[in-house]
Amino acid sequence: MTISGAVFGPCLGGRLLAEGNGDWGFTAFALAGVSSMVFIGIAALRSARRPESRGTQQQLATAG
């Protein structure tokens, strides 16, 4: 079973408020945002370093 962010976010916020830890709400969501930003940055760097495969373009150019 997969829980999406649209379900998990309000559930986490509600639990923090119910337990009297409402001041931790911003911290929890900020950590989720920062970790997402880091992983997106890593993915962007990895895809930028990957060389393009020109073999298919050369094959198409010589076949025609």
C-alpha positions, 0 to 999 in steps of 0.5 A: 500500500502506497501513501501519497504525499496528499494523504501523508501530509495532513495525517502527519500535521494532524498527529503533531497537533493532536499530540501537542507538538504543533511547533514541530509541524513546520520543521517536519514539512521543511525537512521533507522539502529540503530532502526533496530538493537535494534528491532532485539536485542529485538526479539533475547532476547525474543526468547532466554528466551522462554522455549522449549516445550518438550511435543511433543518430549516426546509424540513421544518418548513414542508412538514408 
